[in-house]
Structure formats: C-alpha cells, structure tokens
Amino acid sequence: MWKNSKTYLDSKEDLTRLILNGLDVQTQDVYSYTFEDVEFPSKSDYYYLDFLKDILDNYRIVQGLKDIRCFPSFTGKTKKIADLYDHDNVVFRTVFSGNPDMFLDHTISESTRGSRTLSNIGFKDNIDQKTFIKCVGKIEELQKKLNPPPDIRYRGFILVDYLYNNINDVAFMNLEDNIISRIPFVPISKNLDKPYSMNYSRSQTLDCFNNVILPTYKEVAWSQMSLIAEDVIPSLHVLAKYPSLGKPKTVNVVEHLRFLYENLRENEEWKKNWSEIFKHNVYEVYNWLEEECLNDEDLNLTEHIHQHDPLFLNFNKDRDPFKSENWVSVKELVLNSEPSEEKYVNTSLAKYPTMLKRAGAREVKRPNIEIQVRLHDQPSINKIKALDSLFDPNFSFNDATFIIKGERIKASRYMLAISSSIIVNDVEYVGDVEPDSMRVLLRYLYGQNIDDAIKRYRDTSPEISYVRNRNSYFYEEVIEDDDDDDENPREVSRDIFERYKDLLKLSNNYNLGHLKELMEMRLSRSVTRLNVGQIKNLAETNDANQLKNYCDQFILENDEL
C-alpha cells in the first residue's frame, strides 16, 4: 500500500521528531504522504480502514479523495464516494437490497455520521431529486429483468410512500412534468373483478404515475391505463397539491371509448351478461368528457375524434347498446332537433351537449328575437264585465228582483244558485237592511272581495283608509278638506258598523256560513261598554253564537269597571 517505506509521516511528538531527524530520516506531511506515497487498494482491510478513518478529519485530504476509488463498500471493494449509499437510509437499503457494493462500509459511515464530510463530496446519505431518480431508475431496471426480485412491489411501495410523505419537498416540485412521473415504480392492480378481468390484465407489477388512474376514473380508462393499487392511493393532501395525479388525459378516455365500441361491443359474453355495465361505462365516458369540456373552454375533441367515427350511442333504433345502428358519428347528430327529424339526438345522449359540440356536432339555433306580448288580464276583465252586466237592470239573465225600502235590485238566480245555493223567488221582499247592503252581498256572491264590495258603496263619503286600526275593524276616514265636509267622522265608522250588521242579518237569512262568521269577527272588534248590549241582542236575533259568547265574556270581564 505504501510506495516508499523509508518515508515517514511527520511526528507530532517532539522526542520522536528529534530521533528521526537524528537518523536523517525524510519527513513528509499527511496530505503529501496520502497522495504521493499511498497506493489505494482495490479491496480494503482492517489496517486500511483505520488509516482512512484517521485522514477523513482533514478537509483538504477529503476534497482530494472525491474522484479516487478509495472508499470501501460492504464487500470491501473500493469505489468512488459518489457511487455509494448510506445503508441506514431505509429507502436506499430497500431499493438497493441485494447489492452490498452499493453501500459505504459501516465503519467509515459511522465515523463521519453527524457531519457533512462525505456528503459534501458526493456520498448519498440523504434523498434529493437526483438520488430519488436513481432509486426509481433502479426499480425500472429490476422490473425489466427476466426474473425480477420477489420483493420488487415492496420496493416500489417504499418509494411511493416516501414521495407522498415528502410531497412538499423541492425534490418533487412540478411532479406532473418531472421525469419521476414517467418511470414505472408505482404498484398497480394486476387484475380486476369481472367483467373487467376478461379484458384487463397486466404482466408487470409496477407502472408510472403517467399511466395509472385512481379508482374514481376506472370506468373511463381501465382499458388504456393501469389501476393504482389500493395501498398507494394518494391522500387528499397529495391530491390537493397535484390534482391531476391519477387522472387520465382526454386522449386516454377517447381511446377507451373507441375500445368499448370496437372490442367490447362485439364480445359475446359482454352482450349476454354485462349489457348494463357496458352501457354504464359508455355514459361514464360521456360524463367525464362533458365535465372536462365545461371546465376547459379550449378543449377541442375534434383533435381526438374524427367526424366519421361512430363513437356516440344514440338510441334511435332500439335500446340495444351493442347494435351498430345505435352508434353514430357527430356528422349524424343535430342538437335541438325534433324526434321526427333526421339526425335527432336521443334524450340519453342530449345530456352531453358541450361534449357533442366540441366533437363537431351541429345544433338547431333559435333566433335571438323576443316576441313582445302586451299586458292583458283577461280574468279581471271578464270579472269586471260580468259584475257590470249582473248589475245592469236590463241584462237578460237578471231574472229575480229584490225589493228593499222601495228600491228594486235585479239579480241572476242562476249565479246565486251556483255560488251559494240560494233559491229565491221572482220577486223577493227584504226588510230591515239598506239597499246598498244587498248590493254588497250580491257583489260578494258574484265573486268580488267583500272589502272591495263595501268600498264600492262608500264613493260618496269621505275617502276611507282600509287599514286595520289597533287590531280593530273600524275603518278610519281620511278627510281631504275639513271646511267642505260637514259629515261627522264617527258617522263614517258608524256607517261601516251598520253595514256589518246588515251583512250579518243577510248571511243568517240566506245561510251563508263563511260571511256570517266573518261579520261576527269584525263586529266583535267593535264591541265597547256602550254597545255591548246592542250587539249581543243582534247576535241572539241572528243565531250568531260566537258573537254572543264574545259579548257575554266581555260583560263578565269588564263588569266592575
């Protein structure tokens, strides 16, 4: 190992140095000695290891050893430091298992552990992008062998697991475009369940990220890509950083659709037993393409689908997905067409309009012209005209007459019969109510709102605000000019009060239950200590039991006031 046995290293001890100088022995510093007199062996031994450990604390010497085959591997064979890995690193230990010449001798690695002495000159004791690529390259090399090692899947698993756990490292930036994604080291499912197993089989154990799909996308690309193994499905935080990981490309999905049409459509077992799954696969492809087109306005399917490719399942002949007559090209499709027209798009396929248009299908376009329609409320017009006619004394359908205080009020017995089942004589005498109260009743029976009907016969009085006043159904008057109006404001409220009384009497006479209850409720809101007796008598006379009970309770609760 030593070139010149008469040359000695400069001693650190003074006495030794004096003796050697006295003997006229040539001295030499460690650096010169290492590179001028030491012959580095091809295989190390115990003494060489001791020598190497002693000189590795000299920075200058270490730098000089960088390109020399002087570092021992596990077998003792010396190699350049850049060709050796740290056996204590679980990834390196797993990937390069069975290759002891790949690892630096434990004695040397332990003597420098904790410092950057050897890693600074190329020792691979940590994983960076370069060493990770070396690892996946080794996996690829092993898989190409005629007899790959039995644990090759586990080796790939270790690499994928490390990648996921360190996904935010600089080493894995831009993973989709990184060479790492193109090297096969990802464990895959070698077989699928029926019916997919009939057409899916993978001889290899590992595949690359660019050629694997997540289970989510199985139905849209299983014939073109490998299904990633369940134990290496990326977690949500990995997919959040790289959302396209395990997602097929458009070309893969279109080619899978082509496979369904050209291969499975002719498969007798699929025809016999798996018709629904076949159809489900087709529609899953259409769903995927539709979503991609919606999310990417630049996606042009004509780059992948020729205008004459019959890749679209359009059920016009029957519901058989295996019949060639039900498969058409985009040239045979016109969106928004009618069933009786040529090139009609069946409703099952019309759910994917964006996909079809991006593939080149045409569509019937509606002119952007708005037809103007004037506002017209025919029911209201009919109602107004009907009311006006029914109160016209010369209207031919008015065949009954109510005589009240000398006034003759014409009415239609037909309208009264269908609205309230009231049967009246040709001439009906009505007493103890005002004529206008009968007119209000008739308008109500003819379909007008009761308050609108009451308001109709207040036109000659001061303007009335038809709002509730403190939960009371007395109506407030709004007098426009106090100087020109001599009517007592309370008379207005009294007028409404009298109208309610008349309507209570009429509703009792003609058995109009709803109107009777409504008048009971409104009259109850107007009960005071002064009129409670009067209203109670009115209630008793007209069998208004709810109103009578209200008056009795009012008297009871206010007896001591």
Buried (B, 14 or more C-beta within 10 A) or exposed (E): EEEEEEBBBEBEEEEEBEEBEEEEEEBBEBEEBBEEBBEBBEEBEEEBBEBBBEBBEBEEBBEBBBEBBBBBBBBBBBBBBEBBBBBBBEBBBBBBEEEBBBBBBEBBBEBBEEEEBBBEBBBBBEBEBEBBBBBBBBBBEBBEEEEBEEBBBBBBBBBBBBBBEEBEBEBBEEBEEBEBBEBBBBBBBBEBEEBBEEBBEBEEBBBBBBBBBBEEBBBBBBBBBBBBBEEBBBEEEBBEBBEEBBBBBBEBBBBBBBBBBEEBBEBEEBBEEBBEBBBEBBBBBBBBBBEBBEEEEEBBBEEBBBEEBBBBBBBBEEEEBBEEEBBBBBBBBBBBBEEEEEBBBBEBBBBBBBBBBBBBBBBEEEEEEEEEEEEEEEEEEEBEEBBEBBBEEEBEEBEBBBBBEEEEBBBBBEBBEEBBEBEBEEEBEBEEBBBBBBBBBBBBBBEBEBEEBBBBBBEEBBEBEEEEEEEBBBBBBEBEEEEEEEEEBEEBBEBBBBBBBBBBBBBBBBEBEEBBBBBBBBBBBBBEEEBBEEBBEBBEEBEBEEBBBBBEEBBEEEEEE
